[in-house]
Amino acid sequence: MGMSSYIFDGEEKFFDIVADAVKNAEHITEAYAVAEKNKSLVAHWGPGEVEECVDEFWNDFWSKYAGA
């Protein structure tokens, strides 16, 4: 397994964790907390990228209910 494969696998796991956290959170801060606990999976990301990832998942998930 090459280094890029290792990095991509970590990112995929992180995305899955964040997606589940967003679905189960009552407030975005709960999803931030879960992402923060798992940021070692994306250790190569800069300081704002974890928060940006959560924001994107949160907005995507809740945009489906915005018109309801």
C-alpha positions in Angstrom: 0.0 0.0 0.0 1.5 3.3 -1.0 1.4 6.5 1.0 -1.3 8.1 -1.2 -3.5 5.0 -0.7 -3.0 5.4 3.1 -4.0 9.1 2.9 -7.1 8.4 0.8 -8.2 5.6 3.1 -8.0 7.9 6.1 -9.9 10.6 4.3 -12.7 8.1 3.3 -13.0 6.9 6.9 -13.1 10.5 8.1 -15.8 11.4 5.6 -17.9 8.4 6.7 -17.5 9.4 10.4 -18.5 13.0 9.7 -21.5 12.0 7.6 -22.7 9.8 10.4 -22.1 12.5 13.0 -24.0 15.1 10.9 -27.0 12.7 10.6 -27.0 12.0 14.4 -26.3 15.5 15.6 -28.9 17.9 16.9 -26.5 20.9 16.5 -23.5 21.3 14.3 -21.2 21.7 17.3 -21.8 18.0 18.1 -20.6 17.1 14.6 -17.5 19.4 15.1 -16.7 17.6 18.3 -16.8 14.2 16.6 -14.7 15.4 13.7 -12.2 16.9 16.1 -11.8 13.6 17.9 -11.1 11.9 14.6 -8.9 14.5 12.9 -5.9 12.2 13.2 -7.3 10.4 10.1 -6.6 13.6 8.1 -3.5 14.8 9.9 -2.2 16.4 6.7 -5.2 18.9 6.6 -4.8 22.5 7.7 -6.6 24.0 10.7 -9.7 25.1 8.9 -10.2 22.1 6.7 -11.8 19.8 9.3 -14.4 22.5 10.1 -14.9 23.2 6.4 -15.6 19.5 5.8 -18.2 19.4 8.6 -19.8 22.6 7.2 -20.1 21.0 3.8 -21.6 17.8 5.1 -24.0 19.7 7.4 -25.2 22.0 4.6 -25.6 19.2 2.1 -27.6 17.1 4.6 -29.9 19.9 5.8 -30.4 21.4 2.3 -32.7 18.4 1.6 -35.0 19.7 4.3 -34.8 23.4 3.7 -37.9 23.5 1.5 -40.0 21.2 3.8 
